[in-house]
Amino acid sequence: MPESTAPVRVSALDVLRLLTEIVAFGSIALWGFFSWTFPWNIVAGILAPALAILLWALFVSPKAVFAVHPFIRMIVELLIFLSATLSWWALGQPWVGLAVGVVSVAVGAVVNRRTAG
C-alpha cells in the first residue's frame, strides 16, 4: 500500500534554491569549457560540474546519500558556491561571480535556517 499521496508543497524558496544550484553547476561547466584548450575543455567542462553535482548529491541534497553533521553540509555547499564564484572570476567576470556568490550564500543561509528551526 502506498505510504502517502499528499502533494508536496514547493515554496518560492525551494525554487530559488534550485535556481542557485543550476547557476552554480552551469558556472562551473562554463569555466571548464572556456578556460582550457581543446580537448581538455571538453573534459573539464563535463567533469568539473559532474564532481560538484556528485558532492551535492552525496552530502547536501535533501535526500543526501550520507547523513553528515550540518556543519559539514554547510562547508560542502559553500565550497560548491565558492567554486562557482571563482569560475566567473577566472573567466574575467568578477562582478558576475560576486553576484552569484552573494545570492547563492544568502539563499543557502535562509534555507539552512528554515530546515534547522
C-alpha positions in Angstrom: 0.0 0.0 0.0 1.4 3.4 -0.9 2.6 5.5 2.1 1.2 8.9 1.2 -0.1 10.5 -1.9 -0.3 14.0 -0.4 1.1 16.6 -2.8 4.5 18.1 -1.9 4.4 21.8 -1.2 7.0 23.7 -3.1 7.8 27.2 -1.8 9.4 30.1 -3.6 12.5 29.5 -1.5 12.7 25.9 -2.9 12.6 27.3 -6.4 15.3 29.9 -5.6 17.5 27.1 -4.1 17.1 25.0 -7.3 18.0 28.0 -9.4 21.1 28.8 -7.4 22.2 25.2 -7.7 21.7 25.2 -11.5 23.6 28.5 -11.8 26.4 27.1 -9.7 26.8 24.0 -11.8 26.4 25.9 -15.0 29.1 28.4 -13.9 31.5 25.6 -13.2 30.7 24.0 -16.6 31.3 27.3 -18.4 34.7 27.6 -16.6 35.6 24.2 -17.8 34.6 24.8 -21.4 36.2 28.2 -21.7 39.3 28.1 -19.6 41.0 25.2 -21.2 42.2 24.4 -24.7 40.8 21.6 -26.8 40.4 18.7 -26.0 40.9 19.4 -22.3 38.0 21.9 -22.3 35.6 19.1 -23.1 37.0 17.0 -20.2 37.0 19.9 -17.7 33.6 21.2 -18.9 32.0 17.8 -18.2 34.0 16.5 -15.2 34.1 19.7 -13.1 30.3 20.2 -12.8 29.9 16.4 -12.5 32.1 16.4 -9.5 30.2 19.3 -8.0 26.9 17.5 -8.6 28.2 14.3 -7.1 29.3 16.2 -3.9 25.9 17.9 -3.8 24.1 14.6 -4.1 26.3 12.8 -1.5 26.3 15.5 1.2 24.0 18.5 0.6 20.8 17.4 -1.2 17.6 16.9 0.8 17.9 13.2 0.1 21.7 13.0 0.5 23.4 9.7 0.4 25.4 10.4 3.6 23.8 11.9 6.7 26.5 14.2 7.9 26.7 16.9 10.5 25.0 20.2 9.4 28.4 21.9 9.6 29.9 19.5 7.1 26.8 20.0 4.8 27.3 23.8 5.0 31.1 23.5 4.2 30.4 21.4 1.1 27.7 23.7 0.0 29.9 26.8 0.5 32.8 25.1 -1.4 30.5 24.5 -4.4 29.2 28.1 -4.4 32.8 29.3 -3.9 33.8 27.3 -7.0 31.0 28.9 -9.0 32.1 32.3 -7.8 35.8 31.7 -8.6 34.8 30.3 -12.0 33.4 33.6 -13.0 36.5 35.4 -11.7 38.7 33.1 -13.8 36.5 34.0 -16.8 37.2 37.7 -16.3 33.7 38.5 -14.9 34.4 39.2 -11.2 31.1 41.1 -10.7 29.0 38.2 -12.0 31.0 35.9 -9.7 30.4 38.2 -6.7 26.6 38.3 -7.5 26.4 34.5 -7.9 28.2 34.0 -4.6 26.2 36.5 -2.6 22.8 35.4 -3.9 23.7 31.7 -3.5 25.1 32.0 0.0 22.1 34.2 1.1 19.6 31.7 -0.3 21.5 28.8 1.2 21.6 30.5 4.6 17.9 31.1 4.6 17.2 27.5 3.5 19.5 26.1 6.2 18.0 28.4 8.8 14.5 27.2 7.8 15.4 23.5 7.9 17.3 23.8 11.2 14.5 25.5 13.1 
